[in-house]
């Protein structure tokens, strides 16, 4: 089932071209968890046949969506405790393809939050979407408790 742009807007998404983004409403300074839903073509580059420029275009679209959805909420927050990616897909992927699917998004989150993406914070999940859900993925970032500086 294809969801129209108007239906996405009624569900609270911001629509830009062929990408829609839904972000948690709380202020970034208060939130311990930042959530965003990205509606875009997300597929494993390991199994993608086609031209290199198509792969580069998909990666650039994914990185731009992450900057637009999460940029101001994760800059300067430090290393997150965990980052969970939940792919909504009809066809399940094995674990190595699932990790490869989110590589561009993972790189962009690490770049924005200014930490090495080799940190052990990444979690991957997948499930079938409900009939009313658009295709895409959830990105859930949980930050560590920041101790108050001594006065």
C-alpha positions in Angstrom: 0.0 0.0 0.0 1.4 3.4 -1.0 0.8 6.3 1.4 0.3 9.7 -0.2 2.2 12.8 0.8 -1.0 14.3 2.4 -1.5 11.2 4.5 2.1 11.4 5.7 1.7 15.1 6.6 -1.5 14.3 8.6 0.5 11.7 10.6 3.0 14.4 11.6 5.7 13.8 9.0 7.8 16.5 7.3 8.0 15.7 3.6 10.9 16.7 1.4 11.0 15.2 -2.1 10.8 11.5 -1.7 11.9 11.5 2.0 9.6 12.0 5.0 10.8 12.5 8.5 9.0 12.2 11.8 10.9 13.5 14.9 10.1 13.2 18.6 8.5 16.4 19.9 10.5 17.0 23.1 13.3 19.6 23.3 16.7 18.1 22.6 18.1 19.4 25.9 15.5 17.5 27.9 15.3 14.3 25.9 17.3 11.3 27.0 16.0 9.4 23.9 15.8 10.9 20.5 13.6 9.1 17.9 13.1 9.7 14.2 11.3 7.8 11.5 12.9 8.0 8.0 10.7 7.0 5.1 13.1 6.3 2.2 14.5 3.5 0.1 16.6 1.6 2.6 18.3 -1.5 1.2 21.5 -3.4 1.7 24.2 -2.1 -0.6 25.8 -5.6 -0.5 22.9 -7.0 -2.6 22.1 -3.9 -4.7 22.9 -4.4 -8.3 23.3 -1.3 -10.4 25.6 1.6 -11.0 27.9 3.1 -8.6 26.3 6.5 -9.0 22.9 5.1 -7.9 24.5 3.7 -4.7 26.2 7.1 -4.0 22.9 8.9 -4.6 21.1 6.6 -2.1 23.8 7.2 0.5 23.7 11.0 0.0 19.9 10.9 0.4 20.2 8.9 3.6 22.8 11.2 5.1 20.8 14.3 4.2 17.7 12.8 5.9 19.7 12.1 9.1 21.1 15.6 9.2 17.6 17.1 8.7 15.9 14.8 11.2 18.5 14.4 13.9 21.2 17.1 13.3 20.3 19.7 15.9 19.2 17.1 18.4 22.5 15.1 18.6 25.2 17.6 17.9 27.3 18.1 21.0 25.5 15.5 23.1 28.5 13.1 23.4 28.6 9.4 22.8 25.2 7.8 23.0 24.5 4.8 25.3 22.8 3.0 22.4 21.6 3.6 18.8 18.9 1.2 17.6 17.9 0.9 14.0 14.5 -0.7 13.3 13.9 -1.6 9.7 10.3 -2.0 8.6 10.4 -4.5 5.7 8.4 -7.3 4.2 11.5 -9.4 3.4 13.7 -10.1 6.4 17.5 -9.7 6.1 20.3 -11.6 7.8 22.4 -9.8 10.4 25.3 -8.8 8.2 23.1 -7.4 5.5 21.0 -5.6 8.1 24.2 -3.8 9.5 25.3 -3.0 5.9 21.8 -1.5 5.2 22.4 1.2 7.8 26.0 2.0 7.1 25.5 5.5 5.6 23.0 6.5 8.4 25.4 5.1 11.1 28.4 7.1 9.6 26.3 10.3 9.6 25.2 9.9 13.2 28.7 9.3 14.3 29.9 12.3 12.4 27.2 14.6 13.9 27.8 13.4 17.4 31.5 13.5 16.9 32.5 10.0 18.1 34.2 7.0 16.4 31.6 4.7 14.8 33.6 1.7 16.0 32.0 2.2 19.5 29.8 -0.7 20.7 26.5 1.3 20.7 24.8 0.0 17.5 21.8 -2.3 17.6 19.8 -3.6 14.6 16.3 -4.9 14.5 13.7 -5.5 11.9 10.0 -6.2 11.7 7.1 -6.3 9.2 5.2 -3.0 9.0 1.6 -2.7 10.0 -0.8 -2.1 7.1 -1.0 1.7 7.9 2.8 2.3 8.4 4.9 3.7 5.6 8.1 1.8 4.7 11.3 3.0 6.2 13.1 2.8 9.5 13.1 4.1 13.1 16.3 5.5 14.5 16.3 5.6 18.4 19.3 7.2 20.1 19.6 6.9 23.9 22.1 9.2 25.6 24.0 8.6 28.8 23.0 10.6 31.9 25.2 13.6 32.0 26.5 14.4 35.5 26.2 18.0 36.6 29.5 19.8 36.6 30.8 20.7 40.1 30.1 24.3 41.1 
